[in-house]
Amino acid sequence: MGACATLPGRVGSVANVLATMGRVAAFALGVALLTVLAACNDDLPPPGQFTTFAGHVTDRATSQPIAGAVVTVDTVLTAKTDAAGNFKIDKVPAGITDYTVQADGYTLVSASVTTQPGTPFTLDVALDRPATSH
């Protein structure tokens, strides 16, 4: 028996070494990812620094509620109005808050407000239909 007779045992050893290296690499990658995520957490305010953004969306001409209007806060938090035109968005970071309100057949409303931590903010918006040209 030559060197070939011991090859299966050596292949198994190499496979074990590679498997162990893979687990070590996965562990190291996990630690690195957790470190990066922990560093990114500074962008979020502390839990007590949030507010609730709620309100009512109506048609300016008729004062009727607009169902299905989309309210977007800080480009990522969204809610649709219910049949009564009401909406609510929890856990909005307090401070300067940008928002948009849009509904099919209406002109988009966009503005900024300053919200206080722990104090609910009420936003009542009346949307206009776009002017028609003749």
C-alpha positions as CSV (number, residue, x, y, z in Angstrom):
1,M,0.0,0.0,0.0
2,G,1.4,3.3,-1.0
3,A,0.4,6.9,-0.2
4,C,-3.0,6.4,-2.0
5,A,-4.1,4.0,0.8
6,T,-4.0,6.8,3.4
7,L,-5.7,9.4,1.2
8,P,-9.3,8.9,2.5
9,G,-8.2,9.7,6.0
10,R,-6.3,12.8,4.9
11,V,-9.3,14.0,2.8
12,G,-11.5,13.7,5.9
13,S,-9.0,15.7,8.0
14,V,-8.9,18.4,5.3
15,A,-12.7,18.5,5.3
16,N,-12.8,18.9,9.1
17,V,-10.2,21.7,8.9
18,L,-12.2,23.5,6.2
19,A,-15.5,23.0,8.2
20,T,-13.9,24.5,11.3
21,M,-12.5,27.4,9.3
22,G,-16.0,28.0,8.0
23,R,-17.5,28.1,11.5
24,V,-14.7,30.5,12.7
25,A,-15.3,32.8,9.7
26,A,-19.0,32.8,10.3
27,F,-18.5,33.6,13.9
28,A,-16.1,36.4,13.1
29,L,-18.5,37.8,10.5
30,G,-21.3,37.7,13.1
31,V,-19.3,39.6,15.6
32,A,-18.3,42.2,13.0
33,L,-22.0,42.6,12.0
34,L,-23.1,43.1,15.6
35,T,-20.4,45.7,16.1
36,V,-21.5,47.6,13.1
37,L,-25.2,47.4,14.1
38,A,-24.4,48.6,17.6
39,A,-22.5,51.6,16.1
40,C,-25.5,52.5,13.9
41,N,-27.9,52.5,16.9
42,D,-26.8,56.1,17.6
43,D,-29.2,57.2,14.8
44,L,-32.3,56.2,16.8
45,P,-33.5,58.4,19.6
46,P,-33.9,56.8,23.1
47,P,-37.2,55.1,23.7
48,G,-38.6,58.2,25.6
49,Q,-37.9,60.4,22.6
50,F,-40.8,59.2,20.4
51,T,-44.3,60.7,19.8
52,T,-47.5,59.6,18.2
53,F,-48.6,61.2,14.9
54,A,-52.4,61.0,14.5
55,G,-55.2,63.0,12.8
56,H,-57.9,63.3,10.2
57,V,-57.9,63.9,6.4
58,T,-60.8,65.6,4.7
59,D,-61.9,67.1,1.4
60,R,-61.6,70.9,1.8
61,A,-64.6,71.7,-0.4
62,T,-67.0,69.2,1.2
63,S,-65.5,68.6,4.6
64,Q,-66.1,64.9,4.0
65,P,-63.5,62.4,5.3
66,I,-61.1,60.9,2.7
67,A,-60.7,57.2,3.1
68,G,-57.4,55.6,1.8
69,A,-55.3,58.7,1.9
70,V,-51.6,57.9,2.6
71,V,-49.8,59.8,5.3
72,T,-46.0,59.4,5.2
73,V,-43.8,60.7,8.0
74,D,-40.0,61.1,7.6
75,T,-40.2,59.2,4.3
76,V,-40.5,55.8,6.0
77,L,-43.4,55.6,8.4
78,T,-46.8,55.4,6.7
79,A,-50.5,54.9,7.5
80,K,-53.7,54.9,5.4
81,T,-56.8,56.7,6.6
82,D,-59.8,54.6,7.5
83,A,-63.3,55.2,6.3
84,A,-63.7,58.1,8.7
85,G,-60.5,59.7,7.4
86,N,-58.5,59.0,10.6
87,F,-54.9,57.7,10.8
88,K,-52.4,57.0,13.5
89,I,-48.6,56.4,13.4
90,D,-46.8,55.3,16.6
91,K,-43.1,55.7,17.5
92,V,-42.3,58.7,15.4
93,P,-39.0,60.2,16.4
94,A,-39.6,63.6,18.1
95,G,-38.1,66.7,16.7
96,I,-38.4,68.2,13.2
97,T,-40.8,65.8,11.4
98,D,-41.5,66.0,7.6
99,Y,-44.8,64.6,6.4
100,T,-46.8,64.2,3.2
101,V,-50.5,63.4,2.7
102,Q,-51.7,62.2,-0.6
103,A,-54.9,60.7,-2.0
104,D,-56.1,59.8,-5.5
105,G,-57.7,62.8,-7.2
106,Y,-56.2,65.3,-4.7
107,T,-53.2,67.7,-4.6
108,L,-50.4,66.4,-2.4
109,V,-49.7,68.2,0.9
110,S,-46.1,68.3,2.2
111,A,-44.8,70.2,5.2
112,S,-42.6,70.0,8.4
113,V,-43.6,70.3,12.0
114,T,-41.8,70.2,15.3
115,T,-43.0,67.4,17.6
116,Q,-42.2,67.0,21.3
117,P,-41.2,63.6,22.9
118,G,-44.1,61.9,24.7
119,T,-46.6,64.4,23.5
120,P,-49.0,63.2,20.8
121,F,-49.1,65.3,17.7
122,T,-52.5,65.9,16.0
123,L,-52.5,66.6,12.3
124,D,-55.8,67.5,10.6
125,V,-55.4,68.1,6.9
126,A,-57.9,69.3,4.3
127,L,-56.9,68.3,0.7
128,D,-57.8,70.2,-2.4
129,R,-58.8,68.7,-5.8
130,P,-56.5,70.0,-8.5
131,A,-57.8,72.9,-10.6
132,T,-59.1,71.9,-13.9
133,S,-58.1,73.9,-17.0
134,H,-60.6,74.5,-19.8
